[in-house]
Amino acid sequence: MAKDNEQTVTIDGSEYNVADLSENARNQVLNLRVTDQEIQRLNQQLAIAQTARTAYARALKAELPEQQKTH
């Protein structure tokens, strides 16, 4: 689902005027918009966590004793 603005909604390539939809359909549009926002928020949180993990892994690597190479 892609939204052009708050007045219309595009679903499977067809554009609909939200005001012309049934109350149940409008509720589903709202549910989809809310869940899309939550997915975006969670993706941002995931990116933050992945960045932090990378930093922690680098910090750990810097604290480890060097391995002696054997031939």
HUJOJO-V987051 format. One record per residue. N is the residue number from 1. RES is the residue in three letters. PHI is phi in whole degrees, 0 to 359 (999 if undefined). BURIAL is # if it has 16 or more other C-alpha atoms within 10 Angstrom, else .. Layout:
n->N res->RES phi->PHI burial->BURIAL
n->N res->RES phi->PHI burial->BURIAL
This chain:
n->1 res->MET phi->999 burial->.
n->2 res->ALA phi->240 burial->.
n->3 res->LYS phi->250 burial->.
n->4 res->ASP phi->278 burial->.
n->5 res->ASN phi->200 burial->.
n->6 res->GLU phi->281 burial->.
n->7 res->GLN phi->269 burial->.
n->8 res->THR phi->232 burial->.
n->9 res->VAL phi->221 burial->#
n->10 res->THR phi->251 burial->.
n->11 res->ILE phi->231 burial->.
n->12 res->ASP phi->51 burial->.
n->13 res->GLY phi->84 burial->.
n->14 res->SER phi->252 burial->.
n->15 res->GLU phi->263 burial->.
n->16 res->TYR phi->234 burial->.
n->17 res->ASN phi->280 burial->.
n->18 res->VAL phi->301 burial->#
n->19 res->ALA phi->297 burial->.
n->20 res->ASP phi->275 burial->.
n->21 res->LEU phi->278 burial->.
n->22 res->SER phi->294 burial->.
n->23 res->GLU phi->300 burial->.
n->24 res->ASN phi->297 burial->.
n->25 res->ALA phi->295 burial->.
n->26 res->ARG phi->298 burial->#
n->27 res->ASN phi->297 burial->.
n->28 res->GLN phi->292 burial->.
n->29 res->VAL phi->299 burial->#
n->30 res->LEU phi->299 burial->.
n->31 res->ASN phi->301 burial->.
n->32 res->LEU phi->296 burial->.
n->33 res->ARG phi->296 burial->#
n->34 res->VAL phi->295 burial->.
n->35 res->THR phi->291 burial->.
n->36 res->ASP phi->298 burial->.
n->37 res->GLN phi->295 burial->.
n->38 res->GLU phi->293 burial->.
n->39 res->ILE phi->298 burial->.
n->40 res->GLN phi->298 burial->.
n->41 res->ARG phi->297 burial->.
n->42 res->LEU phi->294 burial->.
n->43 res->ASN phi->297 burial->.
n->44 res->GLN phi->294 burial->.
n->45 res->GLN phi->297 burial->.
n->46 res->LEU phi->297 burial->.
n->47 res->ALA phi->298 burial->.
n->48 res->ILE phi->297 burial->.
n->49 res->ALA phi->295 burial->.
n->50 res->GLN phi->294 burial->.
n->51 res->THR phi->296 burial->.
n->52 res->ALA phi->297 burial->.
n->53 res->ARG phi->299 burial->.
n->54 res->THR phi->299 burial->.
n->55 res->ALA phi->296 burial->.
n->56 res->TYR phi->295 burial->.
n->57 res->ALA phi->296 burial->.
n->58 res->ARG phi->295 burial->.
n->59 res->ALA phi->296 burial->.
n->60 res->LEU phi->297 burial->.
n->61 res->LYS phi->301 burial->.
n->62 res->ALA phi->292 burial->.
n->63 res->GLU phi->270 burial->.
n->64 res->LEU phi->284 burial->.
n->65 res->PRO phi->292 burial->.
n->66 res->GLU phi->292 burial->.
n->67 res->GLN phi->278 burial->.
n->68 res->GLN phi->279 burial->.
n->69 res->LYS phi->276 burial->.
n->70 res->THR phi->247 burial->.
n->71 res->HIS phi->261 burial->.
